[in-house]
Amino acid sequence: MTLIVRMALGAMVIWATAWWAWDRAEHLPVAASNAPIPTRWDRDTVRHAEPQAMAQQPQHRPAAAAGQPTALARGYGWELCGMGRIAFEAAGTAGPAEHAGFDALPAPVGRDALADIERRTVAGLWAGGTRERVAAWLLDTPASEAAEGQRAATAGALVQEALASADPLALTWAEEACGHVADGPACRLQLIRARLAVEPGNGRHWLALADEDPAHSDEAWRGLRAATQWSDGHEQTLETLVRQAVPADAPPYLRRMFDTKVGQRAARLAQPGHDFIEERCKDAGPQTCEPLIRRMAHHDNGLGAMAAAAHLARRLGWPAPQLAQLDEATRDRVRASTEGYADESEPLSCASLERWRERARDKRSSAAGS
């Protein structure tokens, strides 16, 4: 299966929190202060401006027309934890427009500040070990044709570094680099073989083998039947790794924004398809496939594996009580990913970010064993 198709499959996995706060946020009106906009995280300037802005704040926000998104008019704004209340500089539209609220903030505390955090985080990852360097490559989006050429030039060396590391996560994440080498399929197959050598009991690696090269399908099926685990939490591990590399001086609201962007990137990691398991299980019978599907549905796995397990169980005619159990476990995971943890009118306030920190700690705990 081509890398493009596999990345498309990965993108179908629900990235529940990606830009969530900005899509649904309604924005409290805040009078613009006459104080100058801080050029770069000038907390003192913002704190002095905040009392004036709060004093001028209307008691009620203007009602939007029925079915219409709330306007991000000049003079409205958000509380940014660690910065105070900042008025929107640009006019825009909330609701359907993705992350419109953040983009409406003055660039020095919005887009430009976020870009600086991203640049410094990626630089720190490049200075780390193999796992960190592969993560940096994934995040280091080229801004020009020349940068894309440099990215391609480093791909082959990065794959070799991952192979030498014998790190299953680095070997998994490095698959995308194979799209920049002369023989992409051979590159991916080599990474899969390296993962199998390190984790022969991980069913996900055997599924990746079948997905990459049907010529090895019988070998992959034997490996899947003998598998003792299904480790599919590499998306959460990528988020945790990058979160730990964010510079210590980053304001909390920018940490939150960057974390959302990293989560969106992690959700696009290539995922193997599951048609192979469905086809083999039609002939193998429940005694062979039920343990495999239950390993996929383990609560420590990613949402994609859990949803695939529920789908396979349904297609293979599992009894209704067992299907209901799998469906409920999947719904619990979806709810845990999508339930609101931010104040919709103040998604970057300290109270909202504290709830985000709690969720981040939960993710870190889940990924600790990876």
Residue frames as qw, qx, qy, qz and C-alpha x, y, z in Angstrom:
[[0.000, 0.889, 0.458, 0.000, 0.00, 0.00, 0.00],
 [0.407, 0.562, -0.047, 0.719, 1.40, 3.39, -0.93],
 [0.306, -0.166, -0.478, 0.806, 2.44, 5.83, 1.75],
 [0.231, -0.145, -0.109, -0.956, -0.20, 8.34, 0.60],
 [0.642, -0.326, -0.548, -0.426, -3.00, 5.81, 1.06],
 [0.616, -0.276, -0.632, 0.380, -1.65, 4.76, 4.45],
 [0.138, -0.043, -0.288, 0.947, -1.45, 8.37, 5.61],
 [0.431, -0.251, -0.303, -0.812, -5.03, 8.87, 4.46],
 [0.684, -0.352, -0.636, -0.063, -6.06, 5.94, 6.61],
 [0.449, -0.184, -0.505, 0.713, -4.23, 7.48, 9.52],
 [0.082, -0.122, 0.019, -0.989, -5.99, 10.78, 8.98],
 [0.545, -0.373, -0.536, -0.526, -9.33, 9.02, 9.36],
 [0.507, -0.321, -0.667, 0.443, -8.52, 8.31, 13.00],
 [0.187, -0.896, -0.329, -0.233, -10.46, 10.85, 15.01],
 [0.430, 0.128, -0.337, 0.828, -8.18, 13.61, 16.23],
 [0.257, -0.712, -0.653, 0.014, -10.61, 14.68, 18.86],
 [0.319, -0.761, -0.228, 0.517, -8.98, 17.73, 20.29],
 [0.477, 0.086, 0.321, 0.814, -7.52, 19.26, 17.14],
 [0.002, 0.191, 0.139, 0.972, -8.35, 22.96, 17.10],
 [0.236, -0.543, -0.806, -0.008, -11.43, 22.13, 19.19],
 [0.192, -0.575, -0.399, 0.688, -11.41, 25.28, 21.23],
 [0.001, 0.308, -0.239, -0.921, -11.37, 27.54, 18.19],
 [0.118, -0.235, -0.797, -0.544, -14.07, 25.80, 16.18],
 [0.323, -0.612, -0.716, -0.091, -16.73, 26.14, 18.86],
 [0.325, -0.304, -0.387, 0.807, -15.64, 29.20, 20.81],
 [0.002, 0.878, 0.364, 0.311, -17.89, 32.16, 21.36],
 [0.511, 0.159, -0.236, 0.811, -16.04, 35.27, 22.34],
 [0.254, -0.780, -0.443, 0.361, -16.83, 37.68, 25.16],
 [0.309, 0.829, 0.096, 0.456, -16.71, 41.32, 24.10],
 [0.604, -0.528, -0.141, 0.581, -13.85, 43.23, 25.65],
 [0.200, 0.977, 0.028, -0.071, -13.13, 46.90, 25.08],
 [0.756, 0.379, -0.133, 0.517, -9.81, 47.54, 23.42],
 [0.512, -0.718, -0.102, 0.460, -7.25, 49.17, 25.67],
 [0.302, 0.944, -0.130, 0.029, -5.27, 52.23, 24.65],
 [0.531, -0.635, 0.525, 0.199, -2.14, 50.58, 26.03],
 [0.386, 0.575, -0.629, -0.353, 0.32, 49.39, 23.34],
 [0.981, 0.028, -0.118, -0.153, 0.11, 45.77, 22.30],
 [0.587, -0.611, 0.503, 0.171, 3.01, 43.87, 23.89],
 [0.455, 0.643, -0.537, -0.303, 5.65, 43.00, 21.32],
 [0.655, 0.180, -0.734, 0.010, 6.61, 39.66, 22.87],
 [0.687, -0.377, -0.604, 0.145, 5.09, 38.24, 26.05],
 [0.120, 0.348, -0.337, 0.867, 5.40, 41.56, 27.95],
 [0.381, -0.490, -0.779, 0.089, 3.37, 40.44, 30.97],
 [0.204, -0.413, -0.375, 0.805, 3.74, 43.71, 32.88],
 [0.145, 0.059, -0.308, -0.938, 2.35, 45.74, 30.00],
 [0.406, -0.307, -0.741, -0.437, -0.64, 43.43, 29.71],
 [0.374, -0.461, -0.710, 0.379, -1.35, 43.42, 33.44],
 [0.068, -0.327, -0.182, 0.925, -1.42, 47.24, 33.51],
 [0.273, -0.006, -0.469, -0.840, -3.78, 47.31, 30.55],
 [0.261, -0.283, -0.918, -0.097, -6.14, 44.67, 31.92],
 [0.027, -0.472, -0.627, 0.619, -7.97, 46.75, 34.59],
 [0.229, 0.376, -0.120, -0.890, -8.91, 49.38, 32.01],
 [0.331, 0.027, -0.779, -0.532, -10.16, 46.74, 29.59],
 [0.214, -0.336, -0.900, 0.177, -12.18, 45.03, 32.30],
 [0.058, 0.435, 0.406, -0.801, -13.72, 48.33, 33.43],
 [0.342, 0.344, -0.277, -0.829, -14.96, 49.02, 29.92],
 [0.040, -0.041, -0.971, -0.233, -16.29, 45.50, 29.37],
 [0.551, -0.202, -0.231, -0.776, -20.03, 45.42, 28.56],
 [0.527, -0.194, 0.674, -0.480, -22.19, 43.38, 30.88],
 [0.793, 0.291, 0.507, -0.174, -23.74, 41.40, 28.06],
 [0.295, -0.200, 0.670, 0.651, -22.30, 40.22, 24.80],
 [0.486, 0.331, -0.175, -0.790, -24.23, 41.17, 21.66],
 [0.751, 0.150, 0.615, -0.186, -26.53, 38.44, 20.43],
 [0.069, -0.241, 0.742, 0.622, -25.64, 36.82, 17.14],
 [0.660, 0.167, -0.211, -0.701, -28.33, 36.20, 14.57],
 [0.857, -0.083, 0.448, -0.240, -29.88, 32.76, 14.77],
 [0.920, 0.260, 0.247, 0.161, -27.63, 30.21, 13.12],
 [0.448, 0.821, -0.192, 0.297, -24.90, 32.77, 12.51],
 [0.750, -0.088, -0.341, 0.560, -21.37, 32.55, 13.95],
 [0.328, -0.874, -0.160, 0.322, -20.26, 35.17, 16.43],
 [0.479, 0.812, -0.099, 0.320, -18.24, 38.01, 14.90],
 [0.715, -0.320, -0.120, 0.610, -14.65, 38.51, 16.02],
 [0.198, 0.920, 0.142, 0.307, -14.95, 42.27, 15.77],
 [0.429, 0.381, -0.356, 0.738, -12.06, 44.55, 16.66],
 [0.312, -0.498, 0.277, -0.760, -12.28, 45.31, 20.37],
 [0.922, -0.291, -0.023, -0.255, -13.36, 41.84, 21.51],
 [0.261, 0.622, -0.714, 0.190, -10.77, 39.53, 22.99],
 [0.877, -0.201, -0.437, 0.001, -9.71, 36.57, 25.10],
 [0.515, -0.760, 0.387, -0.088, -8.01, 36.06, 28.42],
 [0.750, 0.415, -0.490, 0.155, -4.62, 34.49, 27.76],
 [0.813, -0.570, -0.075, 0.095, -3.38, 32.68, 30.83],
 [0.715, -0.265, 0.081, 0.641, -0.14, 34.24, 31.96],
 [0.310, 0.243, 0.285, 0.874, -0.75, 37.33, 29.81],
 [0.178, 0.394, 0.360, -0.827, -4.06, 38.88, 30.84],
 [0.526, 0.636, 0.542, -0.157, -6.91, 39.91, 28.56],
 [0.249, -0.256, 0.495, 0.792, -5.89, 40.71, 24.98],
 [0.528, 0.585, 0.195, -0.585, -8.16, 42.44, 22.47],
 [0.728, 0.338, 0.522, 0.290, -8.57, 40.95, 19.02],
 [0.150, -0.510, 0.290, 0.796, -6.72, 42.91, 16.38],
 [0.119, 0.060, -0.719, -0.682, -8.19, 41.39, 13.23],
 [0.682, 0.121, 0.214, -0.689, -11.82, 40.93, 12.36],
 [0.177, 0.175, -0.937, -0.247, -12.90, 37.41, 11.52],
 [0.753, -0.187, -0.219, -0.592, -15.56, 34.80, 12.05],
 [0.315, -0.307, 0.844, -0.307, -15.84, 32.21, 14.79],
 [0.825, 0.187, 0.342, -0.409, -17.53, 28.86, 14.43],
 [0.918, 0.367, 0.136, 0.056, -16.87, 27.21, 11.06],
 [0.412, 0.797, -0.367, 0.245, -13.58, 29.11, 10.57],
 [0.883, -0.164, -0.332, 0.290, -10.85, 26.95, 12.08],
 [0.603, -0.359, -0.238, 0.672, -9.00, 28.52, 15.03],
 [0.191, 0.757, 0.252, 0.572, -10.31, 31.94, 14.02],
 [0.456, -0.883, -0.106, -0.025, -10.12, 33.29, 17.55],
 [0.712, -0.438, 0.196, 0.513, -6.40, 32.67, 17.88],
 [0.523, 0.314, 0.370, 0.700, -5.68, 34.07, 14.44],
 [0.021, -0.874, -0.296, -0.385, -7.56, 37.25, 15.38],
 [0.587, -0.727, -0.052, 0.352, -5.12, 37.98, 18.21],
 [0.146, 0.920, -0.337, -0.138, -2.28, 40.43, 17.58],
 [0.846, 0.385, -0.358, 0.093, 0.51, 38.53, 15.81],
 [0.177, 0.596, -0.639, 0.453, 3.18, 39.21, 18.48],
 [0.432, -0.245, 0.707, -0.504, 1.15, 37.27, 21.05],
 [0.854, 0.245, 0.246, -0.386, -0.59, 35.00, 18.55],
 [0.908, 0.417, -0.019, 0.035, 0.77, 33.50, 15.34],
 [0.398, 0.732, -0.458, 0.309, 4.28, 34.92, 15.59],
 [0.400, -0.565, 0.607, -0.389, 4.69, 33.86, 19.20],
 [0.925, 0.000, 0.328, -0.193, 3.44, 30.36, 18.40],
 [0.787, 0.571, -0.194, 0.130, 5.84, 30.09, 15.46],
 [0.079, 0.730, -0.578, 0.357, 8.72, 31.04, 17.77],
 [0.680, -0.347, 0.556, -0.329, 7.74, 28.33, 20.26],
 [0.948, 0.274, 0.142, -0.078, 7.53, 25.78, 17.47],
 [0.559, 0.710, -0.371, 0.212, 10.91, 26.78, 16.06],
 [0.129, -0.647, 0.647, -0.382, 12.68, 26.54, 19.41],
 [0.825, -0.167, 0.451, -0.298, 10.98, 23.26, 20.31],
 [0.907, 0.421, -0.021, 0.015, 12.00, 21.65, 17.02],
 [0.338, 0.739, -0.503, 0.293, 15.56, 22.92, 17.46],
 [0.447, -0.511, 0.631, -0.375, 15.69, 21.31, 20.90],
 [0.930, 0.076, 0.306, -0.189, 14.38, 18.02, 19.53],
 [0.735, 0.618, -0.259, 0.106, 17.02, 18.01, 16.78],
 [0.080, 0.686, -0.625, 0.364, 19.66, 18.23, 19.51],
 [0.728, -0.334, 0.460, -0.385, 18.29, 15.14, 21.28],
 [0.456, -0.188, 0.862, 0.116, 18.48, 11.39, 20.70],
 [0.035, 0.062, 0.822, 0.565, 17.16, 9.41, 17.77],
 [0.009, 0.616, 0.786, -0.056, 13.53, 9.39, 18.92],
 [0.037, -0.766, -0.208, 0.607, 13.62, 13.16, 19.41],
 [0.085, -0.392, 0.505, 0.765, 15.30, 13.73, 16.05],
 [0.051, 0.299, 0.861, 0.407, 12.68, 11.71, 14.18],
 [0.026, -0.756, -0.594, 0.274, 9.96, 13.70, 15.99],
 [0.090, -0.648, 0.108, 0.749, 11.72, 16.92, 14.95],
 [0.097, -0.070, 0.728, 0.675, 11.72, 15.76, 11.32],
 [0.028, 0.549, 0.826, 0.122, 7.98, 15.11, 11.48],
 [0.086, -0.834, -0.398, 0.372, 7.30, 18.60, 12.85],
 [0.262, -0.507, 0.271, 0.775, 9.84, 20.51, 10.79],
 [0.555, 0.673, 0.489, -0.008, 7.51, 21.55, 7.98],
 [0.487, 0.016, 0.298, 0.821, 9.48, 23.08, 5.09],
 [0.125, 0.770, 0.286, -0.557, 8.67, 26.73, 4.42],
 [0.320, 0.736, -0.340, -0.491, 10.28, 26.85, 0.98],
 [0.904, 0.376, -0.186, -0.088, 11.37, 24.66, -1.92],
 [0.354, 0.600, -0.634, 0.337, 14.95, 24.82, -0.70],
 [0.431, -0.379, 0.633, -0.520, 13.87, 23.71, 2.77],
 [0.926, 0.114, 0.146, -0.328, 11.96, 20.80, 1.23],
 [0.728, 0.519, -0.435, 0.107, 15.13, 19.75, -0.57],
 [0.026, 0.528, -0.703, 0.475, 17.06, 19.83, 2.68],
 [0.722, -0.178, 0.428, -0.514, 14.32, 17.80, 4.37],
 [0.940, 0.287, -0.103, -0.154, 14.57, 15.15, 1.66],
 [0.484, 0.601, -0.578, 0.266, 18.35, 15.10, 1.96],
 [0.217, -0.439, 0.701, -0.518, 18.14, 14.28, 5.66],
 [0.861, -0.079, 0.022, -0.503, 15.50, 11.55, 5.25],
 [0.856, 0.236, -0.459, 0.046, 17.83, 8.73, 4.29],
 [0.287, 0.379, -0.655, 0.588, 20.28, 9.45, 7.11],
 [0.491, -0.293, 0.378, -0.729, 17.40, 9.66, 9.57],
 [0.930, 0.009, -0.182, -0.319, 16.08, 6.24, 8.50],
 [0.706, 0.281, -0.571, 0.309, 19.53, 4.74, 9.01],
 [0.036, -0.385, 0.563, -0.731, 19.75, 6.37, 12.43],
 [0.744, -0.197, 0.160, -0.618, 16.38, 4.90, 13.38],
 [0.915, 0.137, -0.372, -0.080, 17.48, 1.45, 12.20],
 [0.483, 0.343, -0.621, 0.513, 20.62, 1.66, 14.32],
 [0.294, -0.414, 0.397, -0.765, 18.65, 2.75, 17.38],
 [0.331, -0.183, -0.926, -0.008, 16.42, -0.35, 17.61],
 [0.182, 0.201, 0.478, -0.836, 13.80, 2.00, 19.11],
 [0.229, 0.448, 0.851, 0.151, 10.32, 0.79, 18.07],
 [0.136, 0.847, 0.354, -0.372, 8.84, 4.29, 18.23],
 [0.037, -0.672, 0.400, 0.623, 11.61, 5.87, 16.18],
 [0.208, -0.040, 0.880, 0.426, 11.32, 2.99, 13.70],
 [0.225, 0.636, 0.737, -0.046, 7.56, 3.61, 13.41],
 [0.086, 0.876, 0.140, -0.453, 7.71, 7.39, 13.08],
 [0.204, -0.514, 0.550, 0.625, 10.57, 7.18, 10.55],
 [0.516, 0.364, 0.750, 0.194, 8.29, 5.49, 8.00],
 [0.314, 0.896, 0.251, -0.188, 7.22, 8.89, 6.66],
 [0.150, -0.749, 0.465, 0.448, 10.83, 9.66, 5.80],
 [0.550, 0.026, 0.774, 0.312, 10.72, 6.71, 3.39],
 [0.464, 0.779, 0.418, -0.052, 8.61, 8.86, 1.09],
 [0.120, 0.947, -0.231, -0.187, 11.76, 10.90, 0.38],
 [0.416, -0.470, 0.726, 0.280, 14.16, 8.06, -0.50],
 [0.258, 0.328, -0.691, -0.591, 14.68, 6.27, -3.81],
 [0.462, -0.137, -0.844, -0.237, 12.87, 3.03, -2.89],
 [0.427, -0.380, 0.257, -0.779, 10.10, 3.92, -0.45],
 [0.906, -0.180, -0.180, -0.338, 8.50, 0.44, -0.19],
 [0.787, 0.141, -0.488, 0.350, 11.86, -1.23, 0.51],
 [0.089, 0.407, -0.436, 0.797, 12.60, 1.43, 3.10],
 [0.636, -0.349, 0.131, -0.675, 9.30, 0.88, 4.92],
 [0.943, -0.050, -0.314, -0.101, 9.71, -2.89, 4.79],
 [0.567, 0.285, -0.540, 0.553, 13.17, -2.58, 6.32],
 [0.203, -0.388, 0.387, -0.811, 11.76, -0.48, 9.18],
 [0.834, -0.227, -0.062, -0.499, 8.95, -2.98, 9.77],
 [0.870, 0.093, -0.453, 0.171, 11.42, -5.86, 9.87],
 [0.283, 0.355, -0.529, 0.717, 13.51, -3.94, 12.38],
 [0.505, -0.357, 0.237, -0.749, 10.45, -3.40, 14.59],
 [0.932, -0.098, -0.232, -0.263, 9.59, -7.08, 14.43],
 [0.676, 0.244, -0.558, 0.415, 13.11, -7.96, 15.51],
 [0.016, 0.304, -0.501, 0.810, 12.69, -5.78, 18.60],
 [0.504, 0.027, 0.484, -0.715, 9.01, -6.52, 19.36],
 [0.193, 0.039, -0.892, -0.407, 8.07, -9.86, 17.74],
 [0.027, -0.399, -0.884, 0.242, 5.00, -10.16, 19.95],
 [0.185, 0.463, 0.184, -0.847, 3.43, -6.86, 18.82],
 [0.511, 0.471, 0.715, 0.077, 0.55, -7.61, 16.47],
 [0.259, 0.893, 0.082, -0.359, 0.56, -4.12, 15.03],
 [0.102, -0.631, 0.624, 0.448, 3.96, -4.74, 13.41],
 [0.374, 0.079, 0.895, 0.231, 2.74, -7.95, 11.79],
 [0.391, 0.748, 0.510, -0.163, -0.29, -6.14, 10.42],
 [0.094, 0.857, -0.246, -0.444, 2.02, -3.47, 9.01],
 [0.281, -0.322, 0.814, 0.393, 4.00, -6.23, 7.28],
 [0.398, 0.421, 0.809, 0.102, 0.88, -7.64, 5.63],
 [0.241, 0.878, 0.280, -0.304, -0.27, -4.16, 4.69],
 [0.044, -0.771, 0.420, 0.477, 3.06, -3.19, 3.12],
 [0.241, 0.417, -0.791, -0.378, 3.76, -6.36, 1.11],
 [0.868, -0.004, 0.079, -0.490, 1.06, -8.98, 0.41],
 [0.696, 0.369, -0.616, 0.021, 3.81, -11.43, -0.55],
 [0.198, 0.230, -0.789, 0.534, 4.48, -11.82, 3.17],
 [0.594, -0.344, -0.062, -0.724, 0.80, -12.27, 4.14],
 [0.868, -0.197, -0.453, -0.056, 1.12, -15.89, 5.34],
 [0.538, 0.080, -0.500, 0.674, 4.09, -14.99, 7.52],
 [0.150, -0.312, 0.186, -0.920, 2.22, -11.97, 8.84],
 [0.737, -0.339, -0.264, -0.521, -0.84, -14.06, 9.70],
 [0.796, -0.138, -0.523, 0.273, 1.27, -16.50, 11.68],
 [0.308, 0.155, -0.388, 0.855, 2.79, -13.58, 13.55],
 [0.402, -0.358, -0.029, -0.842, -0.61, -12.03, 14.26],
 [0.825, -0.306, -0.404, -0.252, -1.95, -15.30, 15.65],
 [0.751, -0.132, -0.448, 0.466, 1.07, -15.65, 17.93],
 [0.101, 0.554, -0.163, 0.810, 1.08, -11.99, 19.02],
 [0.447, -0.412, -0.683, 0.405, 0.80, -11.30, 22.74],
 [0.107, -0.612, -0.277, 0.733, 0.21, -7.53, 22.59],
 [0.360, 0.683, 0.444, 0.455, -0.99, -4.70, 20.38],
 [0.346, -0.538, -0.139, 0.756, 0.94, -1.54, 21.08],
 [0.293, 0.622, 0.500, 0.527, -0.76, 1.29, 19.22],
 [0.261, -0.884, -0.296, 0.250, -0.18, 4.30, 21.47],
 [0.603, 0.002, 0.144, 0.785, 2.58, 5.96, 19.42],
 [0.063, 0.727, 0.296, 0.616, 0.42, 9.01, 18.67],
 [0.514, -0.843, -0.128, -0.092, 0.06, 9.86, 22.36],
 [0.776, -0.354, 0.071, 0.517, 3.76, 9.17, 22.88],
 [0.448, 0.403, 0.213, 0.769, 4.69, 11.66, 20.16],
 [0.202, -0.834, -0.203, -0.470, 2.54, 14.31, 21.83],
 [0.709, -0.690, -0.055, 0.134, 4.10, 13.59, 25.22],
 [0.748, -0.052, 0.119, 0.651, 7.64, 13.70, 23.86],
 [0.266, 0.551, 0.198, 0.766, 7.13, 17.03, 22.13],
 [0.407, -0.841, -0.222, -0.278, 5.29, 18.50, 25.12],
 [0.756, -0.552, -0.020, 0.351, 8.32, 17.83, 27.30],
 [0.619, 0.087, 0.201, 0.754, 10.57, 19.64, 24.80],
 [0.062, 0.876, 0.291, 0.380, 8.64, 22.93, 24.79],
 [0.337, 0.392, -0.357, 0.778, 10.84, 25.75, 26.17],
 [0.337, -0.411, -0.696, 0.484, 10.31, 26.44, 29.86],
 [0.016, -0.299, -0.167, 0.939, 9.52, 30.11, 29.27],
 [0.154, -0.277, -0.679, -0.662, 6.57, 29.38, 26.94],
 [0.418, -0.097, 0.299, -0.852, 3.35, 30.94, 28.30],
 [0.430, 0.115, 0.861, -0.245, 0.67, 28.37, 29.15],
 [0.622, 0.579, 0.253, -0.462, -1.70, 29.50, 26.41],
 [0.426, 0.656, -0.539, -0.313, 0.99, 28.97, 23.75],
 [0.178, -0.243, 0.951, -0.072, 1.78, 25.54, 25.18],
 [0.566, 0.345, 0.644, -0.382, -1.87, 24.70, 24.73],
 [0.580, 0.690, -0.089, -0.423, -1.96, 25.95, 21.14],
 [0.230, 0.579, -0.762, -0.178, 1.22, 24.11, 20.19],
 [0.360, -0.076, 0.905, -0.213, 0.00, 20.93, 21.88],
 [0.659, 0.496, 0.381, -0.418, -3.13, 21.07, 19.74],
 [0.494, 0.710, -0.391, -0.313, -1.03, 21.45, 16.59],
 [0.014, -0.424, 0.906, -0.001, 1.18, 18.50, 17.57],
 [0.536, 0.151, 0.760, -0.336, -1.91, 16.38, 18.25],
 [0.663, 0.627, 0.054, -0.405, -3.17, 17.19, 14.78],
 [0.338, 0.644, -0.665, -0.169, 0.17, 16.12, 13.32],
 [0.266, -0.245, 0.915, -0.181, 0.23, 12.91, 15.36],
 [0.678, 0.327, 0.515, -0.410, -3.20, 11.96, 14.04],
 [0.643, 0.666, -0.219, -0.309, -1.79, 12.01, 10.50],
 [0.228, -0.491, 0.835, 0.097, 0.81, 9.34, 11.23],
 [0.554, 0.182, -0.675, -0.453, 0.44, 6.40, 8.86],
 [0.634, -0.159, 0.614, -0.444, -1.75, 3.55, 10.09],
 [0.001, 0.080, -0.940, -0.331, -1.98, 0.04, 8.63],
 [0.624, -0.090, -0.264, -0.730, -5.35, -1.00, 7.25],
 [0.463, -0.185, 0.767, -0.403, -7.36, -3.80, 8.85],
 [0.789, 0.286, -0.198, -0.505, -8.91, -5.50, 5.80],
 [0.440, 0.369, -0.818, 0.035, -6.27, -8.23, 6.00],
 [0.157, -0.089, 0.836, -0.519, -7.45, -9.30, 9.47],
 [0.654, 0.223, 0.254, -0.677, -11.08, -9.29, 8.39],
 [0.710, 0.387, -0.471, -0.354, -10.39, -11.50, 5.37],
 [0.338, 0.281, -0.876, 0.197, -8.32, -14.02, 7.34],
 [0.271, -0.047, 0.714, -0.644, -10.76, -14.14, 10.24],
 [0.725, 0.158, -0.115, -0.660, -13.65, -15.11, 7.97],
 [0.808, 0.194, -0.545, -0.113, -12.01, -18.52, 7.58],
 [0.282, 0.353, -0.750, 0.483, -10.09, -18.80, 10.85],
 [0.573, -0.502, -0.644, -0.076, -13.03, -18.87, 13.25],
 [0.341, -0.863, -0.012, -0.372, -13.72, -17.09, 16.54],
 [0.846, -0.475, -0.003, 0.242, -11.24, -19.07, 18.64],
 [0.677, 0.134, 0.106, 0.716, -8.39, -17.64, 16.59],
 [0.190, 0.550, 0.189, 0.791, -9.68, -14.11, 16.05],
 [0.444, -0.821, -0.304, -0.187, -11.45, -13.20, 19.28],
 [0.673, -0.538, -0.061, 0.504, -8.20, -12.96, 21.30],
 [0.467, 0.164, 0.251, 0.832, -6.61, -10.89, 18.52],
 [0.078, -0.698, -0.359, -0.614, -9.52, -8.44, 18.39],
 [0.572, -0.779, -0.251, 0.049, -9.55, -8.11, 22.16],
 [0.643, -0.279, 0.035, 0.712, -5.87, -7.24, 22.13],
 [0.237, 0.404, 0.312, 0.827, -6.60, -4.51, 19.59],
 [0.315, -0.743, -0.365, -0.465, -9.41, -3.19, 21.78],
 [0.606, -0.357, -0.449, 0.552, -7.27, -2.85, 24.91],
 [0.108, -0.951, -0.278, 0.080, -7.84, 0.49, 26.63],
 [0.456, -0.629, 0.245, 0.580, -4.14, 1.44, 26.35],
 [0.496, 0.217, 0.576, 0.613, -4.29, 1.43, 22.55],
 [0.050, 0.140, -0.157, -0.976, -5.15, 4.34, 20.31],
 [0.555, 0.362, 0.346, -0.664, -8.69, 5.18, 19.32],
 [0.529, 0.448, -0.517, -0.502, -8.03, 3.89, 15.80],
 [0.225, 0.163, -0.960, 0.031, -7.22, 0.39, 17.01],
 [0.263, 0.207, 0.755, -0.564, -10.24, 0.33, 19.34],
 [0.570, 0.450, 0.052, -0.685, -12.60, 1.48, 16.60],
 [0.465, 0.382, -0.719, -0.348, -11.13, -1.06, 14.17],
 [0.005, 0.046, -0.967, 0.252, -11.62, -3.82, 16.74],
 [0.436, 0.347, 0.538, -0.633, -15.30, -2.91, 17.16],
 [0.566, 0.496, -0.285, -0.594, -15.75, -2.80, 13.38],
 [0.316, 0.298, -0.889, -0.144, -14.11, -6.22, 12.92],
 [0.182, 0.089, 0.885, -0.420, -16.20, -7.76, 15.69],
 [0.545, 0.432, 0.274, -0.664, -19.38, -6.50, 14.04],
 [0.542, 0.489, -0.503, -0.463, -18.38, -7.72, 10.59],
 [0.273, 0.230, -0.934, 0.027, -17.50, -11.14, 12.00],
 [0.634, -0.360, -0.502, -0.465, -20.87, -11.52, 13.69],
 [0.188, 0.100, -0.755, 0.621, -19.98, -11.31, 17.37],
 [0.250, -0.601, -0.756, 0.060, -22.91, -11.77, 19.78],
 [0.066, -0.830, -0.227, -0.505, -24.77, -8.59, 20.68],
 [0.599, -0.791, -0.068, 0.099, -23.59, -8.43, 24.34],
 [0.718, -0.231, 0.191, 0.628, -19.93, -8.60, 23.30],
 [0.341, 0.534, 0.317, 0.706, -20.48, -6.00, 20.59],
 [0.275, -0.893, -0.228, -0.273, -22.16, -3.70, 23.06],
 [0.701, -0.611, 0.025, 0.366, -19.20, -4.01, 25.40],
 [0.598, 0.049, 0.283, 0.748, -16.73, -3.08, 22.65],
 [0.118, 0.710, 0.361, 0.593, -18.91, -0.23, 21.42],
 [0.440, -0.878, -0.181, -0.040, -19.22, 1.23, 24.91],
 [0.694, -0.428, 0.128, 0.564, -15.45, 1.09, 25.45],
 [0.439, 0.301, 0.352, 0.769, -14.93, 2.92, 22.15],
 [0.116, -0.832, -0.337, -0.425, -17.57, 5.53, 23.02],
 [0.597, -0.750, -0.101, 0.265, -15.88, 6.07, 26.38],
 [0.614, -0.161, 0.229, 0.738, -12.60, 6.78, 24.59],
 [0.207, 0.560, 0.401, 0.695, -14.30, 9.18, 22.18],
 [0.339, -0.878, -0.293, -0.170, -16.03, 11.00, 25.05],
 [0.664, -0.573, 0.007, 0.480, -12.75, 11.25, 26.94],
 [0.509, 0.047, 0.322, 0.797, -11.19, 12.87, 23.86],
 [0.066, 0.477, 0.442, 0.757, -14.00, 15.24, 22.95],
 [0.340, -0.778, -0.516, 0.114, -15.78, 16.31, 26.13],
 [0.137, 0.860, -0.032, 0.491, -15.39, 19.99, 26.74],
 [0.692, -0.397, -0.302, 0.521, -12.64, 20.93, 29.13],
 [0.276, 0.033, 0.017, 0.960, -12.41, 24.58, 28.15],
 [0.180, 0.649, 0.411, -0.614, -14.68, 27.51, 28.82],
 [0.548, 0.523, 0.541, 0.366, -16.10, 28.04, 25.35],
 [0.124, 0.975, 0.135, 0.124, -16.01, 31.80, 25.71],
 [0.144, -0.874, 0.462, -0.046, -12.48, 31.77, 27.19],
 [0.981, 0.123, -0.146, 0.023, -10.66, 28.71, 25.79],
 [0.643, 0.371, -0.381, 0.551, -7.20, 29.98, 26.77],
 [0.402, -0.763, 0.174, -0.475, -8.03, 31.17, 30.27],
 [0.017, -0.467, 0.819, -0.332, -6.15, 29.76, 33.25],
 [0.680, -0.033, 0.552, -0.481, -9.18, 27.73, 34.32],
 [0.865, 0.426, -0.068, -0.257, -9.51, 26.16, 30.86],
 [0.480, 0.610, -0.618, 0.120, -5.79, 25.44, 30.67],
 [0.350, -0.393, 0.755, -0.392, -5.80, 23.75, 34.06],
 [0.853, 0.155, 0.373, -0.329, -8.34, 21.26, 32.71],
 [0.727, 0.607, -0.316, -0.046, -6.12, 20.78, 29.66],
 [0.055, 0.611, -0.745, 0.261, -3.13, 20.08, 31.94],
 [0.663, -0.161, 0.626, -0.378, -5.13, 17.41, 33.73],
 [0.894, 0.392, 0.112, -0.188, -5.88, 15.71, 30.42],
 [0.473, 0.708, -0.515, 0.099, -2.24, 16.02, 29.37],
 [0.284, -0.486, 0.764, -0.315, -1.20, 14.29, 32.60],
 [0.839, 0.092, 0.442, -0.304, -3.63, 11.47, 31.83],
 [0.783, 0.595, -0.169, -0.060, -2.13, 11.06, 28.36],
 [0.167, 0.700, -0.662, 0.212, 1.38, 11.08, 29.79],
 [0.575, -0.296, 0.689, -0.327, 0.43, 8.33, 32.23],
 [0.893, 0.314, 0.236, -0.220, -1.03, 6.24, 29.40],
 [0.679, 0.676, -0.273, 0.090, 2.14, 6.66, 27.34],
 [0.356, -0.770, 0.517, -0.111, 4.57, 6.05, 30.20],
 [0.786, -0.196, 0.584, 0.056, 5.06, 2.40, 29.34],
 [0.760, 0.644, 0.085, -0.009, 5.71, 3.02, 25.64]]
